């Protein structure tokens, strides 16, 4: 899977959990999902669940990075790294 | 907004924080918090393993010496934070330290970061004379700056077993912070109503009591207590995950000289940093009512707490600390 595809899935996951009033133009890679979008802990957990499911990757062991992530682009990088690891392990 | 920011600049006391380390929160406490998260996640159809939620949540409780907290305080303009020690010994199994050990670690953290922390000791009254002696000697040495009462552990704030501790507070001019409202579902909630403080507040008029999370849990009852008991105050900790209108509500109730800023670090760390949480108030729409003066905003962030805390910095000291 390419980084572009991963980014698209991560953006889709964030858009899925955002309140109705959020404009799609606000949910961009550079957005700080904590201060700009107000994603709280349950929101972050939900995003992680969606990313894992949609990309078929396992983010376990990367929780420290996820907890420290600020932007959607940060999450894309973490998901991409996890995807590479999963592929190396032969995950489907 | 700019006048509020100017009022707060470098002049902030966070009157409600904890050391971010799982060793102070026994497993049943954290399990209960995770239970509630799993419940919400389940309702949203999010399939995430409990192990993963736990790992992510507890990853934010790995700062036992408060180095990360100091760094976040600096970024947020918080001059000083009050570290609250809760004693779960008699309520939950799995406490890894005695209350004396926990208190000693809090004192060591305060020494590690001179001028940045004040410690409120939480000691379950069921320790009896041992607990009282521990508190009294720490107060005499100037190692504690207040007393923390945690009613979910099974006693309310006017429990007569707490009165000897309040006598010590009276003797040393130390404030008492009382948790209000729900917490981990591992504990009982009923004993945490603000009105339970009433007898103690009346019996100890010289002791200042702070209702913790007063804008979040039972806000009207907390406001009533602050309005009619001269020695009762409230802090707004927990506002980070609630509607900001609740903060505005207590700041519109004519008790602005009694409302204190607090964050409840580290419980909302997944939601943001201390700077995010200060900005949330300063940049939120109409958090501070128009009729609130700059002086009152300064009081909310700094002066009200400074007036209660022995060892709190002066405004000039606070500005140079950050």
Interface residues (C-beta under 8 A of the other chain):
Chain A: X34 X35 X39 X40 X41 X42 X44 X45 X46 X48 X49 X50 X52 X53 X59 X60 X63 X64 X66 X67
Chain B: X37 X40 X41 X44 X46 X47 X48 X49 X51 X52 X53 X55 X56 X57 X59 X60 X241 X268 X269 X270 X271 X272 X273 X276 X279
